[in-house]
Amino acid sequence: MAKHGKSYKDARGRVDATREYDPQEAVRLLKDLKRSTV
C-alpha cells in the first residue's frame, strides 16, 4: 500500500474529523489546504 506524503499528513492533522464545520469555514479550510499541497 502506498504511503502518504508530507502535505497529506499536514492537511490531515489540520482537519478535525469529529467536528462539523459551517460552510464558510469549510470552504476557507479547503482553500487553505489546497495551497499547502501545491
C-alpha positions in Angstrom: 0.0 0.0 0.0 1.3 3.5 -0.9 2.4 5.8 1.8 1.1 9.4 2.2 3.4 12.4 1.8 4.1 15.3 4.0 1.4 17.5 2.5 -1.3 14.9 3.1 -0.2 14.3 6.7 -0.1 18.1 7.4 -3.6 18.6 5.9 -5.0 15.6 7.8 -3.6 17.0 11.0 -5.3 20.3 10.5 -8.8 18.8 10.0 -10.9 17.6 12.9 -12.9 14.6 11.7 -15.2 14.7 14.7 -16.2 18.4 14.2 -18.9 19.6 11.9 -17.7 22.8 10.1 -20.0 25.5 8.9 -20.0 26.1 5.1 -17.9 29.3 5.2 -15.3 27.8 7.5 -15.2 24.6 5.5 -14.5 26.4 2.2 -11.9 28.6 3.8 -10.2 25.4 5.2 -10.3 23.7 1.9 -8.8 26.6 0.1 -6.0 26.9 2.7 -5.3 23.1 2.4 -5.2 23.3 -1.4 -2.4 25.9 -1.2 -0.4 23.8 1.1 -0.5 20.8 -1.2 0.7 22.6 -4.4 
